[in-house]
Amino acid sequence: MQLEQSLGLVAGALVTGSMVPQLVRVFKLKSAREISRLFTILLLLGMICWLAYGIYLRLTPVILWNAIGAVLVALLLYAKLKYGR
């Protein structure tokens, strides 16, 4: 595996993994009032664009981590809509 592939995989894991504690907290407390809906929507759209970019250029780390990240952000958006009031 090339150095840039490894770096991309590690960087993606760190950035994507950073969302997990927030998701756990939101679902544990059943509160998402402090999460911005606009932020979550824009983040999801951005990740979908990055995913499309990765697919277009066949960049495995970009595809992998943005696909996982989009699912996590979609869960955060779901939590915001359910618990955000």
TIMI-2910 file (N, C-alpha, C, CB; in pm, 1 decimal, decimal comma, always signed):
<rs>
+----------+----------+----------+----------+----------+----------+----------+----------+----------+----------+----------+----------+------+
!      n_x !      n_y !      n_z !     ca_x !     ca_y !     ca_z !      c_x !      c_y !      c_z !     cb_x !     cb_y !     cb_z ! resn !
+----------+----------+----------+----------+----------+----------+----------+----------+----------+----------+----------+----------+------+
!    +84,8 !   -118,2 !     +0,0 !     +0,0 !     +0,0 !     +0,0 !    +89,1 !   +124,2 !     +0,0 !    -96,3 !     +0,0 !   +122,7 !  Met !
!    +53,5 !   +220,6 !    -79,0 !   +132,0 !   +342,8 !    -89,8 !   +110,8 !   +432,5 !    +31,1 !    +96,3 !   +417,7 !   -217,5 !  Gln !
!   +209,3 !   +516,7 !    +57,6 !   +203,9 !   +606,2 !   +173,3 !    +81,1 !   +695,7 !   +170,1 !   +329,2 !   +691,4 !   +179,7 !  Leu !
!    +48,0 !   +751,6 !    +53,8 !    -67,8 !   +842,8 !    +46,7 !   -198,6 !   +769,6 !    +72,7 !    -73,6 !   +911,4 !    -90,3 !  Glu !
!   -208,5 !   +642,1 !    +30,8 !   -328,2 !   +562,2 !    +60,5 !   -339,8 !   +540,4 !   +211,1 !   -323,6 !   +425,5 !    -13,8 !  Gln !
!   -227,8 !   +504,7 !   +274,3 !   -226,4 !   +482,5 !   +419,1 !   -262,5 !   +609,0 !   +494,2 !    -89,5 !   +432,6 !   +464,3 !  Ser !
!   -204,3 !   +720,1 !   +452,5 !   -233,5 !   +848,3 !   +516,7 !   -381,6 !   +883,1 !   +501,5 !   -145,7 !   +960,3 !   +456,6 !  Leu !
!   -436,2 !   +861,2 !   +383,8 !   -578,7 !   +886,5 !   +360,6 !   -667,5 !   +798,8 !   +447,0 !   -612,6 !   +864,4 !   +214,8 !  Gly !
!   -630,8 !   +673,7 !   +462,3 !   -710,1 !   +582,8 !   +545,7 !   -704,9 !   +623,9 !   +693,0 !   -659,9 !   +438,3 !   +529,7 !  Leu !
!   -586,9 !   +659,8 !   +741,8 !   -573,3 !   +701,6 !   +881,7 !   -646,4 !   +833,7 !   +905,8 !   -424,2 !   +715,4 !   +920,0 !  Val !
!   -627,0 !   +930,8 !   +817,1 !   -693,6 !  +1060,8 !   +832,4 !   -845,3 !  +1045,6 !   +828,6 !   -647,8 !  +1157,8 !   +722,4 !  Ala !
!   -894,3 !   +966,0 !   +736,6 !  -1038,2 !   +943,8 !   +726,4 !  -1094,5 !   +875,8 !   +848,9 !  -1069,5 !   +861,9 !   +604,6 !  Gly !
!  -1020,6 !   +779,5 !   +902,0 !  -1065,7 !   +710,0 !  +1023,2 !  -1074,8 !   +806,3 !  +1140,9 !   -970,7 !   +593,8 !  +1057,5 !  Ala !
!   -976,3 !   +894,8 !  +1154,2 !   -977,9 !   +990,8 !  +1265,4 !  -1093,5 !  +1089,7 !  +1252,2 !   -844,9 !  +1066,9 !  +1271,9 !  Leu !
!  -1111,8 !  +1145,3 !  +1134,2 !  -1217,5 !  +1244,5 !  +1113,6 !  -1355,7 !  +1179,4 !  +1127,4 !  -1203,0 !  +1311,1 !   +974,5 !  Val !
!  -1373,8 !  +1065,4 !  +1064,7 !  -1503,5 !   +997,5 !  +1070,9 !  -1531,1 !   +947,4 !  +1212,1 !  -1508,1 !   +880,3 !   +971,2 !  Thr !
!  -1429,6 !   +891,6 !  +1275,3 !  -1446,2 !   +841,9 !  +1411,5 !  -1478,3 !   +950,7 !  +1511,7 !  -1322,8 !   +770,6 !  +1454,5 !  Gly !
!  -1442,1 !  +1073,6 !  +1480,7 !  -1469,9 !  +1183,4 !  +1572,8 !  -1619,1 !  +1209,4 !  +1589,8 !  -1402,0 !  +1309,1 !  +1524,7 !  Ser !
!  -1699,4 !  +1160,5 !  +1497,2 !  -1844,6 !  +1179,7 !  +1508,4 !  -1910,5 !  +1080,3 !  +1602,9 !  -1908,5 !  +1168,6 !  +1372,3 !  Met !
!  -1846,8 !   +968,9 !  +1625,8 !  -1907,1 !   +862,9 !  +1706,9 !  -1939,2 !   +909,8 !  +1849,0 !  -1814,0 !   +742,6 !  +1712,4 !  Val !
!  -1846,8 !   +975,2 !  +1921,6 !  -1882,8 !  +1020,6 !  +2056,9 !  -2002,3 !  +1116,6 !  +2058,8 !  -1763,5 !  +1088,3 !  +2121,2 !  Pro !
!  -2012,1 !  +1202,3 !  +1958,2 !  -2125,8 !  +1295,6 !  +1952,0 !  -2256,5 !  +1219,4 !  +1933,1 !  -2106,6 !  +1397,8 !  +1837,2 !  Gln !
!  -2254,5 !  +1121,4 !  +1843,8 !  -2374,9 !  +1040,7 !  +1821,1 !  -2415,4 !   +964,4 !  +1946,4 !  -2352,4 !   +942,8 !  +1705,9 !  Leu !
!  -2318,6 !   +904,2 !  +2013,1 !  -2347,3 !   +830,2 !  +2136,4 !  -2409,8 !   +924,0 !  +2239,1 !  -2218,1 !   +765,1 !  +2193,5 !  Val !
!  -2353,1 !  +1042,8 !  +2252,6 !  -2405,1 !  +1140,0 !  +2350,6 !  -2548,3 !  +1181,8 !  +2318,0 !  -2314,7 !  +1264,4 !  +2355,5 !  Arg !
!  -2574,2 !  +1212,6 !  +2191,6 !  -2707,9 !  +1257,6 !  +2151,5 !  -2812,0 !  +1149,1 !  +2177,3 !  -2708,9 !  +1297,4 !  +2002,9 !  Val !
!  -2781,2 !  +1025,7 !  +2139,6 !  -2878,4 !   +917,9 !  +2159,7 !  -2890,5 !   +878,8 !  +2306,6 !  -2839,3 !   +796,0 !  +2077,2 !  Phe !
!  -2782,3 !   +889,5 !  +2381,9 !  -2787,5 !   +858,3 !  +2524,9 !  -2872,7 !   +960,9 !  +2600,8 !  -2645,1 !   +853,7 !  +2583,7 !  Lys !
!  -2850,1 !  +1089,7 !  +2572,5 !  -2923,5 !  +1196,4 !  +2640,5 !  -3060,2 !  +1224,7 !  +2577,9 !  -2841,1 !  +1322,7 !  +2640,0 !  Leu !
!  -3081,2 !  +1171,8 !  +2456,7 !  -3204,4 !  +1199,0 !  +2382,0 !  -3226,9 !  +1350,0 !  +2368,6 !  -3325,8 !  +1132,6 !  +2451,6 !  Lys !
!  -3116,8 !  +1418,7 !  +2339,6 !  -3122,5 !  +1563,7 !  +2321,3 !  -3025,2 !  +1603,1 !  +2211,3 !  -3089,5 !  +1638,7 !  +2453,9 !  Ser !
!  -3074,9 !  +1681,5 !  +2116,4 !  -2989,7 !  +1731,4 !  +2008,4 !  -3012,7 !  +1880,4 !  +1987,8 !  -3016,7 !  +1654,5 !  +1877,6 !  Ala !
!  -3060,7 !  +1948,5 !  +2091,8 !  -3088,5 !  +2091,4 !  +2078,5 !  -2963,7 !  +2171,6 !  +2046,2 !  -3151,2 !  +2144,1 !  +2205,3 !  Arg !
!  -2849,8 !  +2127,1 !  +2098,0 !  -2726,3 !  +2202,3 !  +2076,7 !  -2663,6 !  +2178,8 !  +1939,1 !  -2626,9 !  +2166,6 !  +2183,4 !  Glu !
!  -2718,6 !  +2087,2 !  +1861,5 !  -2667,5 !  +2057,5 !  +1728,1 !  -2742,6 !  +2143,8 !  +1626,9 !  -2682,6 !  +1905,3 !  +1694,4 !  Ile !
!  -2668,5 !  +2211,1 !  +1542,0 !  -2728,5 !  +2296,4 !  +1439,4 !  -2781,2 !  +2210,4 !  +1323,6 !  -2625,0 !  +2400,2 !  +1387,4 !  Ser !
!  -2907,1 !  +2230,5 !  +1289,4 !  -2966,3 !  +2157,3 !  +1177,3 !  -2898,6 !  +2195,4 !  +1045,7 !  -3117,6 !  +2184,6 !  +1168,9 !  Arg !
!  -2873,0 !  +2325,0 !  +1026,4 !  -2807,5 !  +2370,1 !   +903,8 !  -2668,2 !  +2308,7 !   +891,3 !  -2798,5 !  +2523,7 !   +901,1 !  Leu !
!  -2592,0 !  +2308,8 !  +1000,5 !  -2459,9 !  +2246,8 !  +1000,8 !  -2468,8 !  +2100,3 !   +958,2 !  -2395,6 !  +2258,0 !  +1140,0 !  Phe !
!  -2562,0 !  +2028,1 !  +1015,1 !  -2575,1 !  +1885,3 !   +987,3 !  -2613,2 !  +1861,0 !   +841,5 !  -2679,4 !  +1822,2 !  +1080,0 !  Thr !
!  -2704,7 !  +1940,0 !   +789,0 !  -2746,6 !  +1924,7 !   +649,3 !  -2631,1 !  +1957,3 !   +554,6 !  -2867,7 !  +2015,6 !   +618,8 !  Ile !
!  -2560,8 !  +2067,6 !   +582,1 !  -2448,2 !  +2104,9 !   +496,5 !  -2335,9 !  +2001,8 !   +503,7 !  -2395,1 !  +2242,5 !   +535,9 !  Leu !
!  -2309,9 !  +1948,9 !   +621,8 !  -2208,3 !  +1845,6 !   +636,6 !  -2245,4 !  +1720,2 !   +558,2 !  -2188,4 !  +1811,5 !   +783,9 !  Leu !
!  -2371,4 !  +1680,6 !   +564,4 !  -2417,4 !  +1563,9 !   +489,9 !  -2403,7 !  +1586,5 !   +339,2 !  -2563,3 !  +1531,7 !   +525,8 !  Leu !
!  -2445,4 !  +1703,4 !   +291,3 !  -2432,1 !  +1734,2 !   +148,7 !  -2285,4 !  +1736,8 !   +105,2 !  -2498,2 !  +1868,9 !   +117,4 !  Leu !
!  -2200,3 !  +1791,9 !   +189,4 !  -2057,7 !  +1794,3 !   +159,8 !  -1999,5 !  +1654,0 !   +151,2 !  -1983,8 !  +1874,5 !   +265,0 !  Gly !
!  -2038,5 !  +1568,3 !   +242,1 !  -1988,1 !  +1431,0 !   +240,3 !  -2037,7 !  +1354,7 !   +117,9 !  -2029,9 !  +1357,7 !   +367,5 !  Met !
!  -2159,6 !  +1381,2 !    +78,6 !  -2211,3 !  +1316,8 !    -43,0 !  -2132,8 !  +1364,3 !   -165,3 !  -2362,5 !  +1346,9 !    -61,1 !  Ile !
!  -2100,4 !  +1492,4 !   -169,5 !  -2018,6 !  +1544,7 !   -280,2 !  -1879,0 !  +1482,4 !   -279,3 !  -2007,8 !  +1698,5 !   -271,3 !  Cys !
!  -1816,7 !  +1472,7 !   -160,3 !  -1685,8 !  +1408,4 !   -150,7 !  -1693,5 !  +1262,1 !   -193,5 !  -1631,6 !  +1418,8 !     -7,6 !  Trp !
!  -1802,1 !  +1195,9 !   -157,6 !  -1821,3 !  +1056,1 !   -196,7 !  -1828,8 !  +1045,0 !   -348,5 !  -1949,5 !   +998,1 !   -131,9 !  Leu !
!  -1904,9 !  +1131,8 !   -411,3 !  -1915,3 !  +1130,9 !   -557,8 !  -1778,9 !  +1158,7 !   -620,9 !  -2019,1 !  +1235,6 !   -605,8 !  Ala !
!  -1705,6 !  +1252,0 !   -564,5 !  -1571,0 !  +1284,0 !   -612,9 !  -1479,8 !  +1161,3 !   -601,6 !  -1511,4 !  +1403,2 !   -533,1 !  Tyr !
!  -1485,3 !  +1094,5 !   -487,8 !  -1403,7 !   +975,6 !   -467,0 !  -1439,0 !   +863,6 !   -562,8 !  -1418,3 !   +927,5 !   -325,6 !  Gly !
!  -1567,2 !   +846,5 !   -588,0 !  -1611,5 !   +743,5 !   -682,2 !  -1563,1 !   +778,4 !   -822,5 !  -1766,1 !   +728,9 !   -680,0 !  Ile !
!  -1577,0 !   +903,4 !   -859,0 !  -1535,8 !   +947,7 !   -992,0 !  -1386,8 !   +922,6 !  -1015,7 !  -1567,4 !  +1096,1 !  -1010,2 !  Tyr !
!  -1305,1 !   +951,9 !   -913,3 !  -1159,6 !   +936,4 !   -926,9 !  -1108,5 !   +801,2 !   -874,6 !  -1089,1 !  +1049,1 !   -853,0 !  Leu !
!  -1199,8 !   +717,8 !   -826,5 !  -1164,6 !   +584,8 !   -772,8 !  -1061,3 !   +594,1 !   -660,4 !  -1110,4 !   +495,0 !   -884,9 !  Arg !
!  -1090,5 !   +681,1 !   -564,2 !  -1003,1 !   +702,0 !   -448,8 !  -1060,8 !   +626,7 !   -328,9 !   -987,4 !   +854,4 !   -416,8 !  Leu !
!  -1005,3 !   +511,2 !   -301,2 !  -1060,3 !   +422,6 !   -197,6 !  -1078,7 !   +490,4 !    -62,1 !   -970,7 !   +303,2 !   -180,8 !  Thr !
!   -979,0 !   +559,9 !     -6,8 !  -1000,5 !   +622,5 !   +124,6 !  -1114,2 !   +724,8 !   +123,5 !   -872,5 !   +689,9 !   +171,0 !  Pro !
!  -1124,0 !   +801,6 !    +17,1 !  -1229,4 !   +903,4 !     +7,2 !  -1366,3 !   +835,6 !     -1,5 !  -1206,2 !   +995,4 !   -116,4 !  Val !
!  -1375,9 !   +730,1 !    -78,1 !  -1501,9 !   +656,6 !    -90,8 !  -1540,8 !   +593,9 !    +43,2 !  -1490,4 !   +547,5 !   -199,8 !  Ile !
!  -1446,6 !   +520,9 !   +102,0 !  -1474,2 !   +448,2 !   +226,7 !  -1520,5 !   +540,1 !   +338,2 !  -1350,8 !   +372,9 !   +271,6 !  Leu !
!  -1439,6 !   +641,2 !   +369,9 !  -1469,5 !   +723,4 !   +486,6 !  -1584,6 !   +820,6 !   +464,3 !  -1347,6 !   +799,7 !   +526,7 !  Trp !
!  -1605,6 !   +865,2 !   +343,3 !  -1720,2 !   +952,8 !   +320,5 !  -1850,2 !   +874,7 !   +314,4 !  -1701,6 !  +1031,5 !   +192,4 !  Asn !
!  -1846,5 !   +749,9 !   +271,0 !  -1967,2 !   +666,0 !   +276,6 !  -2005,8 !   +640,4 !   +422,3 !  -1944,6 !   +530,9 !   +201,9 !  Ala !
!  -1907,6 !   +602,0 !   +503,3 !  -1934,5 !   +579,0 !   +645,9 !  -1974,8 !   +709,0 !   +713,8 !  -1810,8 !   +518,5 !   +716,0 !  Ile !
!  -1902,4 !   +816,8 !   +683,8 !  -1933,7 !   +946,6 !   +742,9 !  -2072,6 !   +995,4 !   +707,2 !  -1832,5 !  +1048,3 !   +699,7 !  Gly !
!  -2114,6 !   +973,8 !   +583,2 !  -2248,7 !  +1015,8 !   +541,5 !  -2355,4 !   +941,0 !   +620,3 !  -2268,3 !   +992,7 !   +390,7 !  Ala !
!  -2333,3 !   +813,8 !   +646,5 !  -2428,5 !   +736,6 !   +727,6 !  -2433,5 !   +792,8 !   +869,8 !  -2389,3 !   +585,7 !   +730,2 !  Val !
!  -2316,5 !   +820,8 !   +926,3 !  -2313,5 !   +875,7 !  +1062,4 !  -2380,2 !  +1013,0 !  +1070,2 !  -2169,3 !   +885,6 !  +1111,9 !  Leu !
!  -2355,3 !  +1097,2 !   +972,9 !  -2417,1 !  +1230,6 !   +972,6 !  -2568,1 !  +1218,3 !   +947,5 !  -2350,9 !  +1321,9 !   +864,3 !  Val !
!  -2608,9 !  +1123,4 !   +865,2 !  -2752,8 !  +1101,0 !   +845,5 !  -2817,7 !  +1058,4 !   +977,3 !  -2777,3 !   +993,3 !   +735,9 !  Ala !
!  -2748,8 !   +976,5 !  +1055,5 !  -2799,7 !   +939,6 !  +1188,6 !  -2807,6 !  +1062,3 !  +1279,4 !  -2709,6 !   +831,7 !  +1253,2 !  Leu !
!  -2707,7 !  +1148,6 !  +1271,3 !  -2709,8 !  +1271,2 !  +1350,6 !  -2825,8 !  +1361,5 !  +1308,5 !  -2576,5 !  +1346,1 !  +1336,7 !  Leu !
!  -2852,2 !  +1370,5 !  +1180,3 !  -2965,3 !  +1449,4 !  +1131,7 !  -3096,7 !  +1389,0 !  +1179,8 !  -2963,4 !  +1457,9 !   +977,9 !  Leu !
!  -3106,6 !  +1257,2 !  +1174,0 !  -3225,7 !  +1188,6 !  +1226,7 !  -3244,7 !  +1223,7 !  +1374,6 !  -3213,2 !  +1033,9 !  +1208,7 !  Tyr !
!  -3135,6 !  +1216,2 !  +1452,1 !  -3143,9 !  +1248,2 !  +1594,9 !  -3184,0 !  +1393,3 !  +1615,3 !  -3009,9 !  +1220,3 !  +1664,4 !  Ala !
!  -3130,7 !  +1482,1 !  +1533,1 !  -3165,5 !  +1623,7 !  +1544,4 !  -3314,4 !  +1643,6 !  +1518,5 !  -3082,1 !  +1708,5 !  +1445,9 !  Lys !
!  -3366,8 !  +1577,8 !  +1417,6 !  -3508,9 !  +1592,6 !  +1386,8 !  -3596,4 !  +1528,1 !  +1494,3 !  -3540,0 !  +1531,3 !  +1250,1 !  Leu !
!  -3549,3 !  +1420,9 !  +1554,1 !  -3627,3 !  +1351,0 !  +1655,6 !  -3614,8 !  +1416,6 !  +1794,1 !  -3583,2 !  +1205,5 !  +1663,1 !  Lys !
!  -3492,3 !  +1452,5 !  +1833,9 !  -3467,4 !  +1500,1 !  +1970,5 !  -3433,4 !  +1649,1 !  +1976,8 !  -3354,7 !  +1420,4 !  +2032,6 !  Tyr !
!  -3437,6 !  +1719,8 !  +1867,1 !  -3389,3 !  +1857,0 !  +1863,6 !  -3479,8 !  +1961,9 !  +1922,5 !  -3362,1 !  +1893,0 !  +1727,9 !  Gly !
!  -3592,9 !  +1926,4 !  +1966,9 !  -3687,4 !  +2027,3 !  +2016,5 !  -3669,8 !  +2057,8 !  +2163,6 !  -3828,2 !  +1981,9 !  +1992,4 !  Arg !
+----------+----------+----------+----------+----------+----------+----------+----------+----------+----------+----------+----------+------+
</rs>
